[in-house]
């Protein structure tokens, strides 16, 4: 092997090591918990619908997380519903949380499928899944995947039964 080949291999190895070390999660890192706190229709066009979504990012770690972007998909009843991303920078305090406003998009087919499924459902529950990646730039630079799921109860009758009587100040 000549000197230039050895030098190129050494440089390539160094670059590879630096790249891997800069994109590795810190030891004992817990992925952030990301949940939907609000979903509001924004623009309803024929081929595409836009919604404003508020996401709560919770940091279960003992140090602040600096997130410089997020990318995610929302599924309802095990079907793709919408996707979104944001380059917004947010600092999530240790053992704390922050809200992030994100715009999501859905297609006409996804939107109509959800409406059809809601009208056919016997129960009042809608399952959801929020799956994506948070792009962390501190304490080090890496991608933190998240995957949250649950159910939403749409039984409006039971909610009205629990409402305070008219005229009362039910706080």
DSSP file (Angstrom, degrees, kcal/mol; ACC not computed):
  #  RESIDUE AA STRUCTURE BP1 BP2  ACC     N-H-->O    O-->H-N    N-H-->O    O-->H-N    TCO  KAPPA ALPHA  PHI   PSI    X-CA   Y-CA   Z-CA
    1    1 A X              0   0    0      0, 0.0     2,-0.1     0, 0.0     0, 0.0   0.000 360.0 360.0 360.0 134.3    0.0    0.0    0.0
    2    2 A X     >  -     0   0    0      1,-0.1     4,-1.9     4,-0.0     5,-0.2  -0.372 360.0-102.2 -86.6 172.0    1.3    3.4   -0.9
    3    3 A X  H  > S+     0   0    0      1,-0.2     4,-2.5     2,-0.2     5,-0.2   0.869 117.8  53.2 -63.3 -40.5    1.2    6.4    1.4
    4    4 A X  H  > S+     0   0    0      1,-0.2     4,-2.3     2,-0.2    -1,-0.2   0.869 108.8  50.3 -67.5 -35.0   -1.7    8.2   -0.3
    5    5 A X  H  > S+     0   0    0      2,-0.2     4,-2.2     1,-0.2    -1,-0.2   0.920 112.1  47.6 -66.7 -43.1   -3.9    5.0    0.0
    6    6 A X  H  X S+     0   0    0     -4,-1.9     4,-2.4     1,-0.2    -2,-0.2   0.907 112.2  49.8 -62.9 -41.7   -3.1    4.7    3.7
    7    7 A X  H  X S+     0   0    0     -4,-2.5     4,-2.5     2,-0.2    -2,-0.2   0.915 110.2  49.9 -64.3 -43.0   -3.8    8.4    4.3
    8    8 A X  H  X S+     0   0    0     -4,-2.3     4,-2.5     1,-0.2    -1,-0.2   0.899 111.9  48.3 -62.9 -40.9   -7.2    8.2    2.4
    9    9 A X  H  X S+     0   0    0     -4,-2.2     4,-2.5     2,-0.2    -1,-0.2   0.905 111.7  49.9 -65.6 -40.8   -8.2    5.1    4.6
   10   10 A X  H  X S+     0   0    0     -4,-2.4     4,-2.3     2,-0.2    -2,-0.2   0.919 112.9  46.2 -64.1 -43.7   -7.1    6.9    7.8
   11   11 A X  H  X S+     0   0    0     -4,-2.5     4,-2.6     2,-0.2    -2,-0.2   0.924 113.1  49.4 -64.7 -45.0   -9.2   10.0    6.8
   12   12 A X  H  X S+     0   0    0     -4,-2.5     4,-2.2     1,-0.2    -2,-0.2   0.904 112.1  48.3 -61.8 -42.2  -12.2    7.9    5.8
   13   13 A X  H  X S+     0   0    0     -4,-2.5     4,-2.5     2,-0.2    -1,-0.2   0.912 111.6  50.1 -64.2 -43.0  -12.0    6.0    9.1
   14   14 A X  H  X S+     0   0    0     -4,-2.3     4,-2.5     1,-0.2    -2,-0.2   0.919 111.2  48.0 -62.1 -44.5  -11.7    9.2   11.1
   15   15 A X  H  X S+     0   0    0     -4,-2.6     4,-2.5     1,-0.2    -1,-0.2   0.907 111.9  50.4 -63.0 -42.0  -14.7   10.7    9.3
   16   16 A X  H  X S+     0   0    0     -4,-2.2     4,-2.5     2,-0.2     5,-0.2   0.921 111.1  47.8 -62.9 -45.3  -16.8    7.6    9.9
   17   17 A X  H  X S+     0   0    0     -4,-2.5     4,-2.5     1,-0.2    -2,-0.2   0.918 113.2  48.0 -62.8 -44.4  -15.9    7.5   13.6
   18   18 A X  H  X S+     0   0    0     -4,-2.5     4,-1.8     2,-0.2    -1,-0.2   0.902 112.0  49.8 -63.9 -40.8  -16.8   11.1   14.1
   19   19 A X  H  X S+     0   0    0     -4,-2.5     4,-0.8     2,-0.2    -2,-0.2   0.926 113.6  45.0 -63.8 -45.6  -20.1   10.7   12.2
   20   20 A X  H >< S+     0   0    0     -4,-2.5     3,-0.6     1,-0.2     4,-0.2   0.906 112.8  50.6 -66.0 -41.9  -21.1    7.7   14.3
   21   21 A X  H >< S+     0   0    0     -4,-2.5     3,-0.6     1,-0.2    -1,-0.2   0.819 110.3  50.2 -68.2 -29.3  -20.1    9.4   17.6
   22   22 A X  H 3< S+     0   0    0     -4,-1.8   119,-0.4     1,-0.2    -1,-0.2   0.641 113.6  44.9 -82.2 -14.3  -22.1   12.5   16.8
   23   23 A X  T << S+     0   0    0     -4,-0.8   120,-0.4    -3,-0.6     2,-0.4   0.193  88.5 105.6-115.5  16.9  -25.2   10.6   15.9
   24   24 A X  S <  S-     0   0    0     -3,-0.6     3,-0.1    -4,-0.2     2,-0.1  -0.807  73.2-115.0-100.7 137.1  -25.4    8.2   18.7
   25   25 A X        -     0   0    0     -2,-0.4     3,-0.1   118,-0.1    -2,-0.1  -0.393  38.7-103.7 -65.5 143.8  -27.8    8.5   21.6
   26   26 A X    >   -     0   0    0      1,-0.1     3,-1.5   114,-0.1    -1,-0.1  -0.277  46.3 -87.3 -63.5 155.2  -26.3    9.2   25.0
   27   27 A X  T 3  S+     0   0    0      1,-0.3    -1,-0.1    -3,-0.1    -3,-0.0  -0.362 113.9  15.6 -62.1 142.5  -26.1    6.3   27.4
   28   28 A X  T 3  S+     0   0    0      1,-0.2     2,-0.3    -3,-0.1    -1,-0.3   0.677  88.7 157.0  65.0  20.6  -29.3    6.0   29.6
   29   29 A X    <   -     0   0    0     -3,-1.5     2,-0.5    32,-0.1    -1,-0.2  -0.599  30.0-153.6 -76.7 134.6  -31.2    8.3   27.2
   30   30 A X        -     0   0    0     -2,-0.3    30,-0.2   114,-0.0    31,-0.2  -0.935  24.2-113.5-106.8 132.1  -35.0    7.9   27.3
   31   31 A X        -     0   0    0     -2,-0.5    29,-0.2     1,-0.1   115,-0.1  -0.289  37.8-102.9 -60.8 144.4  -36.9    8.8   24.2
   32   32 A X        -     0   0    0     27,-0.1     2,-0.6     1,-0.1    27,-0.2  -0.342  29.5-124.3 -65.7 151.7  -39.2   11.8   24.5
   33   33 A X  E     -A   58   0A   0     25,-2.0    25,-3.2   113,-0.1     2,-0.5  -0.881  27.9-168.1 -97.9 126.5  -42.9   11.2   24.9
   34   34 A X  E     +A   57   0A   0     -2,-0.6     2,-0.3    23,-0.2    23,-0.2  -0.969  10.2 172.2-121.5 124.6  -44.9   13.0   22.2
   35   35 A X  E     -A   56   0A   0     21,-2.1    21,-2.8    -2,-0.5     2,-0.5  -0.914  34.6-112.9-130.7 156.4  -48.7   13.3   22.5
   36   36 A X  E     +A   55   0A   0     -2,-0.3    19,-0.2    19,-0.2     3,-0.1  -0.773  30.6 172.7 -87.3 126.6  -51.4   15.1   20.6
   37   37 A X  E     +     0   0A   0     17,-3.1     2,-0.3    -2,-0.5    18,-0.2   0.640  67.7   7.5-105.6 -20.9  -53.1   17.8   22.7
   38   38 A X  E     -A   54   0A   0     16,-1.2    16,-2.3     2,-0.0     2,-0.4  -0.973  50.5-168.5-160.3 145.5  -55.2   19.4   20.0
   39   39 A X  E     +A   53   0A   0     -2,-0.3     2,-0.4    14,-0.2    14,-0.2  -0.945  17.7 178.4-138.0 113.2  -56.2   18.9   16.4
   40   40 A X  E     -A   52   0A   0     12,-2.9    12,-3.0    -2,-0.4    -2,-0.0  -0.965  31.1-117.9-123.2 127.7  -58.0   21.8   14.7
   41   41 A X  E     +A   51   0A   0     -2,-0.4    10,-0.3    10,-0.2     3,-0.1  -0.367  36.0 170.0 -60.3 139.5  -59.2   21.9   11.0
   42   42 A X  E     +     0   0A   0      8,-3.0     2,-0.4     1,-0.3     9,-0.2   0.736  62.4   4.9-117.4 -51.9  -57.5   24.7    9.2
   43   43 A X  E     -A   50   0A   0      7,-1.6     7,-2.8     2,-0.0     2,-0.8  -0.964  56.1-164.7-145.2 121.0  -58.2   24.4    5.4
   44   44 A X  E     +A   49   0A   0     -2,-0.4     5,-0.2     5,-0.2     2,-0.2  -0.819  22.2 164.1-112.2  92.1  -60.5   21.9    3.8
   45   45 A X        -     0   0    0      3,-1.9    -2,-0.0    -2,-0.8     0, 0.0  -0.507  49.8-102.9 -98.3 172.6  -59.9   21.7    0.1
   46   46 A X  S    S+     0   0    0      1,-0.2     3,-0.1    -2,-0.2    -1,-0.1   0.892 115.6  24.9 -67.6 -40.7  -61.1   19.0   -2.2
   47   47 A X  S    S+     0   0    0      1,-0.2    61,-1.2    60,-0.1     2,-0.3   0.634 128.3  30.2-101.3 -15.5  -57.8   17.1   -2.6
   48   48 A X  E     - B   0 107A   0     59,-0.2    -3,-1.9    60,-0.1     2,-0.4  -0.998  59.2-160.6-147.3 139.6  -55.9   18.1    0.6
   49   49 A X  E     -AB  44 106A   0     57,-2.4    57,-2.2    -2,-0.3     2,-0.4  -0.949  10.4-154.8-119.1 142.1  -57.0   19.0    4.1
   50   50 A X  E     -AB  43 105A   0     -7,-2.8    -8,-3.0    -2,-0.4    -7,-1.6  -0.932  10.4-175.0-118.4 141.5  -54.8   20.9    6.6
   51   51 A X  E     -AB  41 104A   0     53,-2.2    53,-2.7    -2,-0.4     2,-0.5  -0.966  24.0-130.5-130.1 146.9  -55.0   20.7   10.3
   52   52 A X  E     -AB  40 103A   0    -12,-3.0   -12,-2.9    -2,-0.4     2,-0.4  -0.877  30.9-168.0 -93.0 129.3  -53.2   22.6   13.1
   53   53 A X  E     -AB  39 102A   0     49,-3.4    49,-3.0    -2,-0.5     2,-0.6  -0.958  15.0-152.0-121.7 135.5  -51.9   20.1   15.7
   54   54 A X  E     -AB  38 101A   0    -16,-2.3   -17,-3.1    -2,-0.4   -16,-1.2  -0.937  17.2-166.6-103.8 124.2  -50.5   20.9   19.1
   55   55 A X  E     -AB  36 100A   0     45,-2.9    45,-2.5    -2,-0.6     2,-0.6  -0.905  12.2-146.8-110.0 138.3  -48.0   18.3   20.3
   56   56 A X  E     -AB  35  99A   0    -21,-2.8   -21,-2.1    -2,-0.4     2,-0.6  -0.925  12.0-161.0-101.9 121.9  -46.7   18.0   23.8
   57   57 A X  E     -AB  34  98A   0     41,-2.9    41,-1.8    -2,-0.6     2,-0.4  -0.915   7.5-164.7-103.5 119.0  -43.1   16.9   24.0
   58   58 A X  E     -AB  33  97A   0    -25,-3.2   -25,-2.0    -2,-0.6     2,-0.7  -0.871   8.2-150.8-106.2 136.3  -42.2   15.5   27.4
   59   59 A X        -     0   0    0     37,-3.1    36,-0.6    -2,-0.4    37,-0.3  -0.903  14.2-179.7-109.1 107.2  -38.6   15.0   28.5
   60   60 A X        +     0   0    0     -2,-0.7     2,-0.1   -30,-0.2    -1,-0.1   0.358  53.7 103.0 -85.2   7.5  -38.1   12.1   30.9
   61   61 A X  S    S-     0   0    0      2,-0.2    34,-1.3   -31,-0.2    35,-0.2  -0.475  79.6-121.6 -94.7 162.0  -34.3   12.8   31.1
   62   62 A X  S    S+     0   0    0     32,-0.2     2,-0.3    -2,-0.1    32,-0.1   0.238  93.7  55.4 -85.7  12.7  -32.2   14.5   33.7
   63   63 A X  S    S-     0   0    0     30,-0.1    32,-0.2    29,-0.0    -2,-0.2  -0.992  95.6 -89.9-143.8 152.9  -30.9   17.1   31.2
   64   64 A X        -     0   0    0     -2,-0.3     2,-0.5    30,-0.1    29,-0.2  -0.263  35.8-142.4 -60.1 142.0  -32.5   19.6   28.9
   65   65 A X  E     -C   92   0A   0     27,-2.6    27,-3.2    -4,-0.1     2,-0.7  -0.936   6.3-158.1-106.7 128.4  -33.3   18.4   25.4
   66   66 A X  E     -CD  91 138A   0     72,-2.5    71,-3.2    -2,-0.5    72,-1.0  -0.931  13.9-171.4-105.4 113.2  -32.8   20.8   22.5
   67   67 A X  E     -CD  90 136A   0     23,-3.0    23,-2.9    -2,-0.7    69,-0.2  -0.907  15.6-178.7-110.4 128.3  -34.9   19.7   19.6
   68   68 A X  E     +     0   0A   0     67,-2.7     2,-0.3    -2,-0.5    68,-0.1   0.251  67.3   2.3-111.1  13.0  -34.5   21.4   16.2
   69   69 A X  E     - D   0 135A   0     66,-0.5    66,-2.9    21,-0.1     2,-0.3  -0.899  53.6-155.7 175.8 158.9  -37.1   19.4   14.2
   70   70 A X  E     -ED  86 134A   0     16,-2.4    16,-2.4    -2,-0.3     2,-0.4  -0.994   4.5-172.9-148.9 143.7  -39.8   16.8   14.3
   71   71 A X  E     +ED  85 133A   0     62,-2.4    62,-2.9    -2,-0.3     2,-0.3  -0.999  21.3 154.6-137.7 135.8  -41.3   14.5   11.7
   72   72 A X  E     -ED  84 132A   0     12,-2.6    12,-2.4    -2,-0.4     2,-0.3  -0.982  32.3-138.8-158.2 165.0  -44.3   12.2   12.3
   73   73 A X  E     -ED  83 131A   0     58,-2.6    58,-2.1    -2,-0.3     2,-0.5  -0.966  16.2-147.1-126.9 145.6  -47.4   10.3   11.0
   74   74 A X  E     -ED  82 130A   0      8,-3.4     7,-2.7    -2,-0.3     8,-1.6  -0.963  12.3-168.8-114.6 129.1  -50.8   10.1   12.6
   75   75 A X  E     -ED  80 129A   0     54,-2.6    54,-1.9    -2,-0.5     2,-0.4  -0.937   3.3-164.7-113.0 140.7  -52.9    6.9   12.2
   76   76 A X  E >  S-ED  79 128A   0      3,-2.4     3,-1.6    -2,-0.4    52,-0.2  -0.995  77.9  -7.6-122.1 130.6  -56.5    6.6   13.2
   77   77 A X  T 3  S-     0   0    0     50,-3.1    -1,-0.1    -2,-0.4    51,-0.1   0.878 130.2 -57.4  51.1  42.5  -58.1    3.2   13.5
   78   78 A X  T 3  S+     0   0    0      1,-0.2     2,-0.4    49,-0.2    -1,-0.3   0.664 116.6 109.3  65.5  20.4  -55.0    1.6   12.1
   79   79 A X  E <  S-E   76   0A   0     -3,-1.6    -3,-2.4    31,-0.0    -1,-0.2  -0.968  79.2 -99.9-124.8 143.8  -55.1    3.6    8.9
   80   80 A X  E     +E   75   0A   0     -2,-0.4    -5,-0.2    -5,-0.2     3,-0.1  -0.354  46.3 164.5 -57.5 133.5  -52.9    6.4    7.8
   81   81 A X  E     -     0   0A   0     -7,-2.7    26,-0.4     1,-0.4     2,-0.3   0.723  53.5 -17.0-116.8 -56.1  -54.6    9.8    8.4
   82   82 A X  E     -E   74   0A   0     -8,-1.6    -8,-3.4    24,-0.1    -1,-0.4  -0.964  47.4-150.3-151.7 163.0  -52.0   12.6    8.3
   83   83 A X  E     +EF  73 105A   0     22,-1.9    22,-2.4    -2,-0.3     2,-0.3  -0.975  18.6 171.1-137.4 153.9  -48.4   13.5    8.3
   84   84 A X  E     -EF  72 104A   0    -12,-2.4   -12,-2.6    -2,-0.3     2,-0.3  -0.977  11.8-171.9-155.1 166.4  -46.5   16.5    9.5
   85   85 A X  E     -E   71   0A   0     18,-0.7    18,-0.4    -2,-0.3     2,-0.3  -0.981   3.5-167.7-158.2 157.6  -43.1   18.0   10.2
   86   86 A X  E     -E   70   0A   0    -16,-2.4   -16,-2.4    -2,-0.3    16,-0.1  -0.991  21.3-158.5-150.8 141.9  -41.6   21.1   11.7
   87   87 A X        +     0   0    0     -2,-0.3     2,-0.1   -18,-0.2   -16,-0.0   0.209  51.9 136.6 -99.5  12.1  -38.2   22.7   11.8
   88   88 A X        -     0   0    0     13,-0.1     2,-0.5   -18,-0.1    -2,-0.1  -0.348  53.1-131.1 -62.7 136.7  -39.2   24.7   14.9
   89   89 A X        +     0   0    0    -21,-0.1     2,-0.4    -2,-0.1   -21,-0.2  -0.778  31.3 175.4 -90.6 131.6  -36.5   24.7   17.6
   90   90 A X  E     -C   67   0A   0    -23,-2.9   -23,-3.0    -2,-0.5     2,-0.6  -0.999  23.9-148.9-139.7 135.8  -37.7   23.9   21.1
   91   91 A X  E     -C   66   0A   0     -2,-0.4     2,-0.7   -25,-0.2   -25,-0.2  -0.919  14.4-161.2-103.2 118.2  -35.9   23.4   24.4
   92   92 A X  E     -C   65   0A   0    -27,-3.2   -27,-2.6    -2,-0.6     3,-0.1  -0.886  19.1-129.9-102.9 115.7  -37.6   20.9   26.6
   93   93 A X    >   -     0   0    0     -2,-0.7     3,-2.2     4,-0.2   -34,-0.3  -0.160  37.4 -80.8 -63.7 157.9  -36.5   21.3   30.3
   94   94 A X  T 3  S-     0   0    0      1,-0.3   -32,-0.2   -32,-0.1    -1,-0.1  -0.360 117.7   0.0 -58.3 134.0  -35.3   18.3   32.2
   95   95 A X  T 3  S+     0   0    0    -34,-1.3    -1,-0.3   -36,-0.6     2,-0.2   0.771 121.8 100.7  53.1  30.6  -38.3   16.3   33.5
   96   96 A X    <   -     0   0    0     -3,-2.2   -37,-3.1   -37,-0.3     2,-0.3  -0.565  60.5-132.4-128.1-168.9  -40.5   19.0   31.8
   97   97 A X  E     -B   58   0A   0    -39,-0.2     2,-0.3    -2,-0.2    -4,-0.2  -0.964   7.9-162.0-147.7 162.5  -42.6   19.5   28.7
   98   98 A X  E     -B   57   0A   0    -41,-1.8   -41,-2.9    -2,-0.3     2,-0.4  -0.983  20.3-125.2-143.3 150.3  -43.2   22.0   25.9
   99   99 A X  E     -B   56   0A   0     -2,-0.3     2,-0.4   -43,-0.2   -43,-0.2  -0.798  22.2-166.6 -96.7 142.2  -46.0   22.5   23.3
  100  100 A X  E     -B   55   0A   0    -45,-2.5   -45,-2.9    -2,-0.4     2,-0.5  -0.997  13.2-142.0-128.5 130.9  -45.2   22.6   19.6
  101  101 A X  E     +B   54   0A   0     -2,-0.4     2,-0.3   -47,-0.2   -47,-0.2  -0.820  28.4 173.9 -93.2 128.5  -47.6   23.8   16.9
  102  102 A X  E     -B   53   0A   0    -49,-3.0   -49,-3.4    -2,-0.5     2,-0.5  -0.984  28.1-134.0-136.5 143.8  -47.4   21.8   13.7
  103  103 A X  E     -B   52   0A   0    -18,-0.4   -18,-0.7    -2,-0.3     2,-0.3  -0.848  26.0-167.0 -95.5 132.3  -49.4   21.8   10.5
  104  104 A X  E     -BF  51  84A   0    -53,-2.7   -53,-2.2    -2,-0.5     2,-0.4  -0.852   6.3-147.7-119.2 158.4  -50.4   18.4    9.2
  105  105 A X  E     -BF  50  83A   0    -22,-2.4   -22,-1.9    -2,-0.3     2,-0.3  -0.940  12.2-177.6-125.7 143.7  -51.7   17.3    5.9
  106  106 A X  E     -B   49   0A   0    -57,-2.2   -57,-2.4    -2,-0.4     2,-0.2  -0.960  23.0-122.3-135.1 156.7  -54.1   14.6    4.9
  107  107 A X  E  >  -B   48   0A   0    -26,-0.4     4,-2.4    -2,-0.3   -59,-0.2  -0.532  28.1-110.1 -93.8 164.6  -55.4   13.5    1.5
  108  108 A X  H  > S+     0   0    0    -61,-1.2     4,-2.9     1,-0.2     5,-0.2   0.906 118.7  53.3 -58.6 -43.0  -59.0   13.3    0.4
  109  109 A X  H  > S+     0   0    0      1,-0.2     4,-2.2     2,-0.2    -1,-0.2   0.920 110.8  45.6 -61.5 -44.9  -58.9    9.5    0.4
  110  110 A X  H  > S+     0   0    0      2,-0.2     4,-2.0     1,-0.2    -1,-0.2   0.917 114.4  48.7 -63.8 -43.4  -57.6    9.3    4.0
  111  111 A X  H  X S+     0   0    0     -4,-2.4     4,-2.0     1,-0.2    -2,-0.2   0.933 113.0  46.1 -63.7 -47.7  -60.1   11.9    5.2
  112  112 A X  H  X S+     0   0    0     -4,-2.9     4,-2.8     1,-0.2    -1,-0.2   0.875 109.5  55.6 -64.8 -37.5  -63.1   10.1    3.6
  113  113 A X  H  X S+     0   0    0     -4,-2.2     4,-2.7    -5,-0.2    -1,-0.2   0.912 108.1  49.0 -60.3 -42.5  -61.9    6.7    4.9
  114  114 A X  H  X S+     0   0    0     -4,-2.0     4,-2.3     2,-0.2    -2,-0.2   0.910 111.5  48.3 -65.8 -41.6  -61.9    8.1    8.5
  115  115 A X  H  X S+     0   0    0     -4,-2.0     4,-1.9     2,-0.2    -2,-0.2   0.934 113.1  48.4 -63.0 -45.3  -65.4    9.6    8.1
  116  116 A X  H  X S+     0   0    0     -4,-2.8     4,-1.4     1,-0.2    -2,-0.2   0.923 112.1  49.0 -59.8 -45.6  -66.7    6.3    6.6
  117  117 A X  H  X S+     0   0    0     -4,-2.7     4,-1.5     1,-0.2    -1,-0.2   0.877 108.9  53.0 -63.6 -38.2  -65.1    4.3    9.5
  118  118 A X  H  < S+     0   0    0     -4,-2.3    -1,-0.2     1,-0.2    -2,-0.2   0.884 109.3  48.4 -65.6 -37.6  -66.6    6.6   12.1
  119  119 A X  H  < S+     0   0    0     -4,-1.9    -1,-0.2     1,-0.2    -2,-0.2   0.776 114.6  46.3 -74.3 -24.3  -70.1    6.2   10.7
  120  120 A X  H  < S+     0   0    0     -4,-1.4    -1,-0.2    -5,-0.2    -2,-0.2   0.691  87.0 109.6 -87.3 -21.0  -69.8    2.4   10.6
  121  121 A X     <  -     0   0    0     -4,-1.5     5,-0.0    -5,-0.2    -3,-0.0  -0.290  52.3-160.3 -66.1 136.3  -68.3    1.9   14.1
  122  122 A X  S    S+     0   0    0      3,-0.0    -1,-0.1    -2,-0.0     2,-0.1   0.869  76.6  56.1 -79.4 -39.1  -70.4    0.3   16.7
  123  123 A X  S    S-     0   0    0      2,-0.1    -2,-0.0     1,-0.1    30,-0.0  -0.292  82.5-125.9 -87.5 175.9  -68.4    1.6   19.6
  124  124 A X  S    S+     0   0    0     -2,-0.1    30,-4.3    31,-0.0     2,-0.4   0.096  74.3 106.5-107.6  20.2  -67.5    5.2   20.4
  125  125 A X  E     - G   0 153A   0     28,-0.2     2,-0.5    29,-0.1    28,-0.2  -0.834  47.1-166.6-107.5 139.4  -63.7    4.7   20.5
  126  126 A X  E     - G   0 152A   0     26,-2.4    26,-2.7    -2,-0.4     2,-0.3  -0.989  15.0-144.2-120.3 124.3  -61.1    5.8   18.0
  127  127 A X  E     - G   0 151A   0     -2,-0.5   -50,-3.1    24,-0.2     2,-0.3  -0.651  20.6-171.4 -86.3 146.6  -57.7    4.3   18.2
  128  128 A X  E     -DG  76 150A   0     22,-2.6    22,-1.9    -2,-0.3     2,-0.3  -0.943  14.0-166.2-135.3 157.7  -54.7    6.5   17.4
  129  129 A X  E     -DG  75 149A   0    -54,-1.9   -54,-2.6    -2,-0.3     2,-0.5  -0.980   3.1-166.2-144.0 131.9  -51.0    6.2   16.8
  130  130 A X  E     +DG  74 148A   0     18,-3.4    18,-2.8    -2,-0.3     2,-0.4  -0.968  19.7 170.8-119.7 111.8  -48.4    9.0   16.6
  131  131 A X  E     +DG  73 147A   0    -58,-2.1   -58,-2.6    -2,-0.5     2,-0.3  -0.980  17.8 101.3-129.2 133.0  -45.1    7.7   15.3
  132  132 A X  E     -DG  72 146A   0     14,-2.4    14,-2.4    -2,-0.4     2,-0.4  -0.925  55.6 -80.3-175.7-158.9  -42.1    9.8   14.3
  133  133 A X  E     -DG  71 145A   0    -62,-2.9   -62,-2.4    -2,-0.3     2,-0.5  -0.998  19.2-152.5-137.7 134.1  -38.7   11.2   15.0
  134  134 A X  E     -DG  70 144A   0     10,-2.6    10,-3.1    -2,-0.4     2,-0.9  -0.913  19.0-138.6-102.4 134.7  -37.4   14.1   17.0
  135  135 A X  E     -DG  69 143A   0    -66,-2.9   -67,-2.7    -2,-0.5   -66,-0.5  -0.829  23.1-163.5 -98.3 105.2  -34.1   15.6   15.8
  136  136 A X  E     +DG  67 142A   0      6,-2.3     6,-1.9    -2,-0.9   -69,-0.2  -0.700  22.0 175.5 -93.5 135.4  -32.1   16.4   18.9
  137  137 A X  E     +     0   0A   0    -71,-3.2     2,-0.3    -2,-0.4     4,-0.2   0.392  57.2  75.8-118.3   1.3  -29.1   18.7   18.8
  138  138 A X  E    S+D   66   0A   0    -72,-1.0   -72,-2.5     2,-0.2    -1,-0.3  -0.883  92.8  20.5-158.9 132.8  -28.3   18.7   22.5
  139  139 A X  S    S-     0   0    0     -2,-0.3     2,-0.3   -74,-0.2    -1,-0.1  -0.934 144.1 -28.5 -78.0 -19.2  -27.0   17.1   24.7
  140  140 A X  S    S-     0   0    0    -74,-0.1     2,-0.6     2,-0.1    -2,-0.2  -0.920  77.3 -86.5-148.1 175.7  -25.6   15.6   21.5
  141  141 A X        +     0   0    0   -119,-0.4     2,-0.3    -2,-0.3    -4,-0.2  -0.777  68.7 117.2 -94.1 120.3  -26.8   15.3   17.9
  142  142 A X  E     -G  136   0A   0     -6,-1.9    -6,-2.3    -2,-0.6     2,-0.5  -0.970  61.4 -98.5-165.5 171.0  -29.0   12.3   17.2
  143  143 A X  E     -G  135   0A   0   -120,-0.4     2,-0.6    -2,-0.3    -8,-0.2  -0.889  28.5-159.6-102.7 131.5  -32.5   11.1   16.1
  144  144 A X  E     -G  134   0A   0    -10,-3.1   -10,-2.6    -2,-0.5     2,-0.1  -0.917  10.5-150.9-113.8 105.6  -34.9   10.1   18.8
  145  145 A X  E     -G  133   0A   0     -2,-0.6     2,-0.3   -12,-0.2   -12,-0.3  -0.408  13.8-170.8 -72.6 151.2  -37.8    7.9   17.6
  146  146 A X  E     -G  132   0A   0    -14,-2.4   -14,-2.4    -2,-0.1     2,-0.3  -0.982  13.0-177.7-139.7 154.0  -41.1    8.0   19.4
  147  147 A X  E     +G  131   0A   0     -2,-0.3     2,-0.4   -16,-0.2   -16,-0.2  -0.808  10.5 172.0-154.7 104.5  -44.3    5.9   19.1
  148  148 A X  E     +G  130   0A   0    -18,-2.8   -18,-3.4    -2,-0.3     2,-0.3  -0.919   3.9 171.6-118.5 142.2  -47.4    6.7   21.2
  149  149 A X  E     +G  129   0A   0     -2,-0.4     2,-0.3   -20,-0.2   -20,-0.2  -0.981  10.5 126.8-147.0 160.5  -50.8    5.1   20.9
  150  150 A X  E     -G  128   0A   0    -22,-1.9   -22,-2.6    -2,-0.3     2,-0.3  -0.944  46.0 -79.1-179.6-162.2  -54.1    5.1   22.7
  151  151 A X  E     -G  127   0A   0     -2,-0.3     2,-0.5   -24,-0.2   -24,-0.2  -0.953  20.1-149.0-130.5 148.7  -57.8    5.5   22.3
  152  152 A X  E     -G  126   0A   0    -26,-2.7   -26,-2.4    -2,-0.3     2,-0.7  -0.972  18.1-138.7-114.4 129.8  -60.1    8.5   22.2
  153  153 A X  E     -G  125   0A   0     -2,-0.5   -28,-0.2   -28,-0.2    -2,-0.0  -0.802  19.7-179.5 -91.0 117.8  -63.6    8.1   23.6
  154  154 A X        +     0   0    0    -30,-4.3     2,-1.9    -2,-0.7     3,-0.2   0.069  35.9 131.1-103.3  23.2  -66.2    9.8   21.4
  155  155 A X     >  +     0   0    0      1,-0.2     4,-1.2   -31,-0.2     3,-0.3  -0.563  27.0 172.5 -78.6  83.8  -69.2    8.9   23.6
  156  156 A X  H  > S+     0   0    0     -2,-1.9     4,-2.1     1,-0.2    -1,-0.2   0.779  70.1  63.3 -67.0 -28.2  -70.7   12.4   23.7
  157  157 A X  H  > S+     0   0    0      1,-0.2     4,-1.6     2,-0.2    -1,-0.2   0.924 103.0  47.6 -63.7 -43.5  -73.8   11.2   25.5
  158  158 A X  H  > S+     0   0    0     -3,-0.3     4,-1.1     1,-0.2    -1,-0.2   0.833 110.0  54.3 -68.3 -29.4  -71.9   10.1   28.5
  159  159 A X  H  X S+     0   0    0     -4,-1.2     4,-0.5     1,-0.2     3,-0.2   0.897 107.4  49.4 -68.2 -39.4  -70.1   13.4   28.6
  160  160 A X  H  < S+     0   0    0     -4,-2.1     3,-0.5     1,-0.2    -2,-0.2   0.818 106.3  56.9 -70.6 -28.5  -73.3   15.4   28.6
  161  161 A X  H  < S+     0   0    0     -4,-1.6    -1,-0.2     1,-0.2    -2,-0.2   0.823 108.4  47.8 -67.6 -30.6  -74.6   13.2   31.5
  162  162 A X  H  < S+     0   0    0     -4,-1.1    -1,-0.2    -3,-0.2    -2,-0.2   0.538  87.9 112.0 -87.1  -7.5  -71.6   14.3   33.5
  163  163 A X  S  < S-     0   0    0     -4,-0.5     3,-0.1    -3,-0.5    -3,-0.0  -0.343  78.5-101.8 -67.3 146.9  -72.0   18.0   32.7
  164  164 A X        -     0   0    0      6,-0.1     3,-0.1     1,-0.1    -1,-0.1  -0.321  49.7 -85.5 -65.9 153.0  -73.0   20.2   35.6
  165  165 A X    >   -     0   0    0      1,-0.1     3,-2.1     2,-0.1     5,-0.2  -0.208  57.5 -86.0 -58.2 150.1  -76.6   21.3   35.8
  166  166 A X  T 3  S+     0   0    0      1,-0.3    -1,-0.1    -3,-0.1     3,-0.1  -0.308 115.5  22.9 -59.3 136.1  -77.6   24.3   33.7
  167  167 A X  T 3  S+     0   0    0      1,-0.3    -1,-0.3    -3,-0.1     2,-0.2   0.253  96.7 116.4  92.0 -12.6  -77.0   27.5   35.6
  168  168 A X    <   -     0   0    0     -3,-2.1     2,-0.9     1,-0.1    -1,-0.3  -0.510  68.9-127.8 -87.5 160.4  -74.4   26.0   38.0
  169  169 A X        -     0   0    0     -2,-0.2     2,-1.5    -3,-0.1    -3,-0.1  -0.616  32.5-175.5-103.9  71.3  -70.8   27.2   38.1
  170  170 A X              0   0    0     -2,-0.9    -6,-0.1    -5,-0.2    -2,-0.0  -0.520 360.0 360.0 -75.7  88.7  -69.2   23.7   37.8
  171  171 A X              0   0    0     -2,-1.5    -1,-0.2     0, 0.0    -2,-0.0   0.412 360.0 360.0 -97.4 360.0  -65.5   24.3   38.1
